[in-house]
Amino acid sequence: MSTKKLGNLDRSAYLLLHQITSHGPTGVKALADALQLDISTVSRQVGSLEQKGYVFRIPDPLDGRAYSLQITELGTKEFNEYQQIRFEKIADILKGWSDEERQLFGQLLKKYNRSFLER
């Protein structure tokens, strides 16, 4: 994952927090599977998120070794700020485009994302 930063989060932290925000408490393996990354890579990133206070562990009552990750209030705040900066940056990039160009771009991007996820 890239380490490019917008605000206080880098891209990898944003992607992990987005996954947890979108799908609720999530384990490291599920995060790795969803982002198509190695578990060790995700574990390192999760450790960093925990140290910063962006996520906390919820123990699995059936398996003492397993846990899920939940986003904290601080993590939600940082995620929302990053997302706002990201949206503003995209809007700035597209400001010179016509409505038709933006609509076509959106349609093609959705098609690309669907195709990517189907692989």
Buried (B, 14 or more C-beta within 10 A) or exposed (E): BEEEEBBBBBBBBBBBBBBBBEEEBBBBEBBBEBBEBEBEBBBEBBEBBBEBEBBBBBEEEEEEEBBBBBBBEEBBEBBEBBBEBBEEEEEEEEEEEEEEEEEEEEEEEEEEEEEEEEE
